Amino acid sequence: MRLEDVMPANLHHAQEWLRQELGPGGRNAGPSTTLRSSQDDKVEEADDSVGGVAFVSTIEDAVREAELVIDCVPDELESKLEILWLLDRMAPPRTVLATPTTRLSIADLANCTYRPGQVVAIVAEASALTGKAEAGVAGAGGPEILLRTTSRTAPESIALVEGFWQRLGFMPVVEAELPC
């Protein structure tokens, strides 16, 4: 998994937060973490990993080999169009684009890409995504997460996004956006 932010301080903060959340046993939970310095473009390998998350400073590095990309830009039309335009051109053709939105039409956003069948909305406020699912309770799933699709969304795109959220302990609920 790769995490990108244009602000190096945000990446550092995310790395430290993840280390605290995972605790001492989580430092080596995945492959080596790659830290990319935005000041001099040099790459250094970290001695320990942070849950298998690589921290990178460019969108290109973040999406180069991605199967699924989730943006975290504000839920405003201009911001969403700009990030989807960038991701659509930089990510491999197979990549599914998931975008959190509570008020924008996923059909309209998807139609602005060259891959409308691979765009899914995550309908949730940011605060809802920080809840931790209950682990180890038989029959009890985690919190629900609503995924909104269009009539053009490919079944394999839906399955990929559902599987991602299930691995995080959420219970995805898929709903098709009604045409206007």
C-alpha positions in Angstrom: 0.0 0.0 0.0 1.3 3.5 -0.8 0.3 6.8 0.8 0.9 10.1 -1.0 0.5 13.7 0.2 1.8 16.9 -1.3 2.9 18.0 2.1 5.9 16.1 3.5 4.8 17.0 7.1 1.5 15.2 6.6 3.3 12.1 5.4 5.6 12.2 8.5 2.6 12.7 10.7 0.8 9.8 9.1 3.9 7.6 9.5 4.2 8.4 13.2 0.4 7.9 13.8 0.6 4.5 12.1 3.5 3.5 14.2 1.6 4.4 17.4 -1.5 2.6 16.2 0.3 -0.6 15.3 2.5 -0.6 18.4 5.9 -2.3 18.7 4.7 -5.5 17.0 3.3 -3.7 14.0 6.6 -2.1 12.8 7.6 -5.2 10.8 4.1 -6.1 9.7 4.9 -5.7 6.0 7.6 -5.1 3.5 10.2 -2.4 3.9 8.8 1.1 4.0 10.1 3.4 1.2 10.4 7.0 2.3 10.7 9.5 -0.6 12.2 12.9 0.2 10.5 15.7 -1.7 13.4 18.0 -1.2 16.1 16.1 -3.1 14.3 13.2 -4.8 16.6 10.6 -3.1 15.0 7.4 -1.8 16.1 5.8 1.4 15.1 2.4 2.7 13.8 2.4 6.2 15.1 -0.2 8.7 11.6 -1.1 9.8 8.3 -1.1 8.0 5.0 0.5 9.1 2.4 -2.1 8.4 3.5 -2.5 4.8 2.7 1.2 3.9 5.1 3.0 1.7 5.1 6.8 2.0 5.7 8.6 -1.4 5.7 12.2 -2.4 4.2 12.1 -5.9 1.0 10.8 -7.4 3.0 9.0 -10.1 4.8 6.9 -7.4 1.6 6.2 -5.6 -0.4 4.9 -8.5 2.2 3.4 -10.7 1.2 -0.2 -9.9 -2.1 0.3 -8.1 -5.1 -1.9 -8.5 -7.2 0.5 -6.4 -6.8 4.2 -5.7 -8.7 6.2 -3.1 -8.4 9.9 -3.2 -8.7 12.2 -0.1 -9.4 15.6 -1.6 -12.3 17.8 -0.5 -15.8 16.8 -1.5 -16.0 19.7 -4.0 -16.6 19.3 -7.7 -13.5 21.1 -8.9 -11.2 19.2 -6.5 -12.8 15.8 -7.5 -12.6 16.5 -11.2 -8.9 17.6 -10.9 -7.8 14.5 -8.9 -9.8 12.1 -11.1 -8.3 13.7 -14.2 -4.8 13.2 -12.8 -5.4 9.6 -11.6 -7.2 8.6 -14.8 -4.1 9.6 -16.8 -1.4 8.3 -14.4 -2.8 5.0 -13.1 -2.6 1.8 -15.2 -5.7 1.1 -17.2 -6.8 -1.7 -14.8 -6.8 0.6 -11.8 -10.2 1.2 -10.0 -10.7 4.7 -8.8 -12.7 5.1 -5.6 -13.7 8.6 -4.4 -15.3 9.6 -1.1 -18.3 11.8 -1.7 -21.5 12.5 0.2 -23.1 14.9 -2.3 -21.6 14.6 -5.8 -23.0 12.3 -8.5 -20.7 9.3 -9.1 -22.2 8.9 -12.6 -21.1 12.5 -13.5 -17.6 12.0 -12.0 -17.2 8.6 -13.7 -18.2 10.0 -17.1 -15.4 12.5 -16.8 -12.8 9.7 -17.0 -11.7 7.2 -19.6 -12.7 4.4 -17.3 -16.3 5.0 -16.2 -16.8 1.3 -15.4 -14.0 1.5 -12.9 -15.1 4.4 -10.7 -16.9 3.9 -7.4 -18.1 6.4 -4.7 -17.5 5.8 -1.1 -20.4 7.5 0.6 -19.1 8.4 4.1 -17.8 11.3 6.1 -14.2 11.1 7.0 -15.0 10.6 10.7 -17.0 7.4 9.8 -13.9 5.9 8.3 -11.8 6.1 11.5 -14.0 3.7 13.5 -12.5 0.4 14.2 -14.4 -2.7 13.4 -15.0 -5.2 16.2 -12.7 -8.1 15.8 -13.3 -11.7 16.9 -17.1 -11.5 17.4 -18.8 -14.3 15.6 -21.4 -13.1 13.2 -20.8 -9.4 14.0 -19.4 -7.4 11.2 -17.8 -4.0 11.5 -19.4 -0.7 10.7 -21.2 -0.4 7.4 -19.6 1.5 4.5 -21.8 2.6 1.6 -20.4 2.2 -1.9 -22.3 3.9 -4.7 -22.1 2.6 -8.3 -23.5 3.4 -11.7 -25.2 1.3 -14.3 -21.7 1.2 -16.0 -19.7 0.1 -13.0 -18.0 -3.3 -13.8 -18.8 -6.1 -11.3 -15.0 -6.7 -10.9 -14.5 -3.1 -9.9 -17.3 -3.4 -7.2 -15.8 -6.7 -5.9 -12.3 -5.1 -5.6 -13.6 -2.1 -3.6 -15.8 -4.4 -1.4 -12.9 -6.7 -0.7 -10.7 -3.8 0.3 -13.2 -2.5 2.9 -14.0 -6.0 4.2 -10.2 -6.5 4.8 -10.3 -3.3 6.9 -13.2 -4.7 9.0 -16.1 -2.8 7.4 -19.3 -4.2 5.9 -19.7 -2.8 2.4 -23.2 -2.0 1.2 -23.5 -1.4 -2.5 -26.2 0.8 -3.9 -26.7 1.9 -7.5 -27.0 5.6 -8.1 -30.4 6.4 -9.5 -30.4 8.3 -12.8 -31.6 11.9 -12.6 
